[in-house]
Amino acid sequence: MNELLGTTVGKLRNKLHRLMKQRYTQEAEVKMTVEEFILLNMIKARTDQIIQNIAIATGKNKSVVMRMIDSLEEKGLAKRTVNPEDRRENLLSITDKGSEVVSQYQEIEKRLSNELLKDIPAEKVRIFFEVIEEISQKANSV
């Protein structure tokens, strides 16, 4: 086997990122970067996120995350509040508008996924996702 996992997955990730960016630009009412969408999704999944935790989870430095949060706040998609338990920290939460936008972006991604997976047998798709999950679990323990 001559394939390099990181290189192959990296190339696929770049192609998918480019396609998602194109679709979001073409179809979404509220414009966001792919990274902002991922961040907003994280905030929605666990409200009252602490900015430092998001920086760690995304692998981005705190200043980059802060700029993305500023952008999401300007668009009315997320909001910061002072942590009542530690006034030095800000908590992040998603707004109602932010939740609607996440749903819209998820629909765009779902249509793209269906388009890319069309004509691939369901069994192959199932195995693909199982293998991805196994690799992800192994990567967590390395």
Residue pairs with C-beta under 8 A, 6 or more apart in sequence:
5 135
17 34
19 112
19 116
20 34
20 108
20 109
20 112
21 33
21 34
23 108
23 109
23 111
23 112
24 31
24 32
24 34
24 37
24 105
24 108
25 31
27 108
28 101
28 104
28 105
28 108
29 101
29 104
30 75
30 77
30 97
30 101
30 104
32 40
32 71
32 72
32 75
32 77
32 101
32 105
33 68
35 58
35 60
35 68
36 68
36 71
36 72
37 102
37 105
38 58
39 54
39 58
39 65
39 68
39 69
39 72
40 72
40 77
40 78
40 94
40 98
40 101
40 102
41 102
42 49
42 54
42 57
42 58
43 49
43 54
43 72
43 78
43 92
43 93
43 94
43 98
44 94
44 98
44 99
44 102
47 92
47 93
47 94
48 91
48 92
48 93
49 91
49 92
49 93
50 83
50 89
50 90
50 91
50 92
51 62
51 65
51 66
51 69
51 80
51 89
51 90
51 92
52 62
52 89
54 65
54 92
55 61
55 62
55 64
55 65
58 65
60 68
69 78
69 80
69 92
72 78
72 98
73 79
73 80
75 97
76 95
76 97
76 98
77 94
77 95
77 97
77 98
77 101
78 92
78 93
78 94
78 95
78 98
79 92
79 93
79 95
80 90
80 91
80 92
81 90
81 91
81 93
82 89
82 90
82 91
83 89
83 90
83 91
94 102
117 125
